[in-house]
Amino acid sequence: MRFDLLTGASAIPAWHDPASYWTGLSRAVADVSGPVAILSLPALRHNALDMLVRSAGVPIRVASKSVRVRSAIDATLAIPGYRGILAFTLPEALWLAETHDDVVVGYPTADRAAIAALAADEHAAQRVTLMVDDLAQLDLVDAVAAPGARPEVRVAIEADASWRAPALGHIGVRRSPLYGPADVANLARAIAARPGFRLVGLMMYEAQIAGQGDATGSGDAMIRWMQRRSGHELVERRAEIVAALRDVAPIEFVNGGGTGSLELTASDQSVTELTAGSGLFAGHLFDGYRAFDPAPAAAFALEVVRKPAADIATVLGGGWIASGPPVPSRQPKPVWPAGLTTLPREGAGEVQTPLQGESARGLRVGDRVWFRHAKSGELAERVDRYLLVDDDAVVDELATYRGEGKTFL
């Protein structure tokens, strides 16, 4: 199933008028029963092209974890400027490599069955790149399939892109143990000397910049200060790491970035490609950035099933929580009708979600409430399809990974 993100455009983006946008989506799915998830084709097109503008000509690798819809991945990769996939598990990468020739696994793997499948498939071995940051990960591959009994395995090194602030300590996520040029070069030399592996790339993901909004509230000044300092340090350190790495092996790519840091990472001369995915569907966490204003391309609607009070309407389901710390920002956000909020003691629940506000007085059993998910790809784990909507009409149905019978992680 394929659709086109290059042709067609709305004269005035409908999402700039919430009443028009959300009521139009309601009309489009009026005859569909039960919970419904949608993708707005104009909004998805806007986001895909806007990310290209922000990347300033540096190719973007699509982060499949943030999409989990093969047809959407394919449509994005059909746009010039997008190239390759960053997968999140090896089984997923093997599946995607059946139709795509450049799939990097973004995280180390210990999946022995998937490693065995990779080792038994020379075609897949040419298309899939494993991520490593420790020789133990190579030992596991060799334990599953000895170097002489399998094709050469492509690997990339991940180095830590966090900031070790002089006074604040570690700022960022805990990923790779490799931090400086010497750390990376030592591992690179060990890989180069080891039969059965080929070092082809480097990845550094600056989560403290890409994944942290800088227009969210009272702490914005501190966040912007941190991101400026971290960004300056990272540009210098990444250049040193890349120089040290190229002394060891002729690597094919240097990957960096994320939806929230495309401009910064694209300006880094040592980077050859970016990664982004969340900006395509644009969960509500990505509303809090100064640099870009994504369209709400993905959303879901749940039905009102009871009215426990005049100003409370309860929808069935709703506890579709995003990953990360268990804070309110990870909950789905009710966006239409406007003014609804979850109850502090209940939040978004697995079986029901009470919503309170003046607009709840006008809701009746059977009415729909629209939500936006906090991130992007996790919504696809709850539904088997997205309805593709254009001009207030459903124009296609897009199977999620789950809809294709795939549940990788």
Summary of the structure (lengths in Angstrom):
residues: 409
radius of gyration: 22.3
end to end distance: 23.6
largest distance: 71.7
contacts: 1418
relative contact order: 0.16
helix: 36%
strand: 24%
